[in-house]
Amino acid sequence: MITLVGGTFNRFHRGHEQLLLAAYNTGNRVMIGITSDQYARSHKNTLISYKQRRERVEKFISKFTSNYEIHPLDSVFGNTLDVDEAILIVSPETYASASRINEKRLSMGKTPLKIVKIPFSLAEDLFPISSTRIINGEIRRTGKRITPINISVSTGNDLKFTASVEFIKSIMKNYRITRNTEYKTGSEQPFGKDTMRFATDRAMYGLKDNDYSIGIESGIFYNPINDMYYDLHYCAVIDRYSTITTGFGSGFQMPDEVIDAIKTGTSTNEFVENIFGIEMIGHGRGISGLISNDSVTRSTLIYESIRNAFIPRMRPDIYNREFH
């Protein structure tokens, strides 16, 4: 059995390394196809010569094995139609081509190749590493951002802004976070689906030319199981490719008296100020802090919602999604 892997390998980067390592780890002889200059120029604007690309691939794979061979590719099929059986290692970017190869093999009466798709290697900004992004001067071959990751948070609440900064700095280094105040709000105390809609609207208002835009809203959700209402923070994150991911913070049961007041049009902030004399509690410990003796403050719940909204972006392969 042999293992096939192919690509342009232009501006050799960490994603290419993972592709070659996946092929090596099969334990088979590895047959590497590198697109020829003529074929690659038909779909690449900026290209390093075949000789240089081959040298870079060989320098890497030879660290792990001598059981390999390299051939130029002059078509999408290469030598994949000639072998009897093999494993074909592909990235999400080349998976469609692998499907075409197997369709062609079946039409020739040959058994399909076993296709192994490895996940994208993500850059610091959680977008895939690519040669194009390296050429454009946005990232290094390791995925480190050269230009800052621009992130907008649509809020007038310092807690939401600070929680966003705290989370982003835990996963990224080269970033710039700005506050967007040009957005519309629907209600001071949304219920159910309105909470999600308002958070998403906030995020969309702040996207503009940013890499990411964050919108956070807290709302009241009804639980028919126990006939109670819960306070939940909801975060929507939209990226420059218009992909949205969302997350909730921990929910907690609201006191009946607060819910009764909200139903008459009184906001949580107004209720707490009227009953306890505490002004703008939503900009501080939150009602969660008040009723939990500060064991759970609002800043924690906001942070949770932001963190959870980013989770699908950290391992998109597990979610079978591609963020690019």
Residue, then its C-alpha position, 0 to 999 in steps of 0.5 A: m500500500i502507498t499513500l498519496v498526497g499532493g499540492t502546490f506547496n506554495r509558501f510552505h507553511r504549517g498546514h503543509e507540514q501537517l499534510l505531509l506528517a499525516a501521510y508519513n504517519t500511515g507507515n506506507r511509502v509516500m508518493i508526493g505530487i507537486t504541481s508543475d509551474q505550468y499547471a500551477r500558474s493556471h490558478k495561482n497569481t504568485l508562485i514560487s518555482y517548482k524547484q524551490r517548492r520541491e526543495r522545501v518539501e523534501k527538506f521537511i519530509s526527509k527529517f522523518t523518512s526516506n521512504y518517499e518519492i516526489h513527482p510533478l503534477d500536471s493535472v488534478f488527477g496526477n498518478t491517482l488513476d494509475v495505482d491499484e489501491a492507495i490512501l489519499i491524504v487531503s485537506p478540506e480545500t482539496y477534498a472536492s478534488a479527491s471526490r472527483i478522482n474517485e468518481k473517475r476511478l469508478s468510471m474506469g472500473k477501479t476501486p476508489l481510493k481511501i480518502v483521509k481528510i485532515p483539518f485545516s491548520l488554524a492561524e492565530d486568528l482562528f482562520p485557516i493558514s494559507s499561502t495566499r494569506i502569507i503572500n498578502g503579508e497578513i500572517r507568517r508561515t507559522g500562523k502568527r498574525i503580522t497585522p493586528i486582528n481587528i475585533s469590534v464589540s458593540t456595547g455601551n457596557d464596560l463589563k461586556f467590553t472588559a470581558s471581551v478583552e479578557f477572553i480575546k487576550s487568552i487566545m490571541k496575542n496580536y489583536r486590537i479591540t474597539r468599541n462600537t456604539e453605532y447600533k440599535t437596541g430593541s428592548e431594555q429587557p428582552f425575552g426569549k428569541d429577542t435576546m438572540r436577535f438583539a445580540t446578533d444585530r449588535a454584532m452585525y452593526g459592528l462588523k464593518d472592516n473588522d475580522y470579528s464583531i461581538g454582540i452580547e445580550s442578556g434576556i429572560f427565557y421561560n422553562p416550561i418544565n418547572d414554570m420558571y424564568y431564567d436569566l441567560h447571556y447570549c453572545a453572537v460572533i460574526d467574522r469577516y466571512s459572514t460566519i456566525t457562531t453563538g454561545f450562552g453563559s450559565g443560566f440562573q433562575m430569576p425570582d418571581e418578584v423580579i419577573d412580575a416587575i419585568k412583565t409590567g415594563t420595569s427593567t431589572n436595573e430599575f427593579v433593583e434600584n427601587i427595592f434595594g437602592i442600588e443603581m445600574i446593577g447591570h453595569g456592576r455585579g449584576i442581579s446574579g451577584l446580588i442574589s448569589n452573595d457575589s458567588v456568581t457575578r455578571s462579568t463571569l456570565i458575560y465571559e462564559s457566553i463569549r468563550n462559548a461562542f468561540i468554541p466552534r472556531m477552535r476545533p471546526d473539524i469536530y463540528n464539521r464546519e469550515f471557517h474561512 
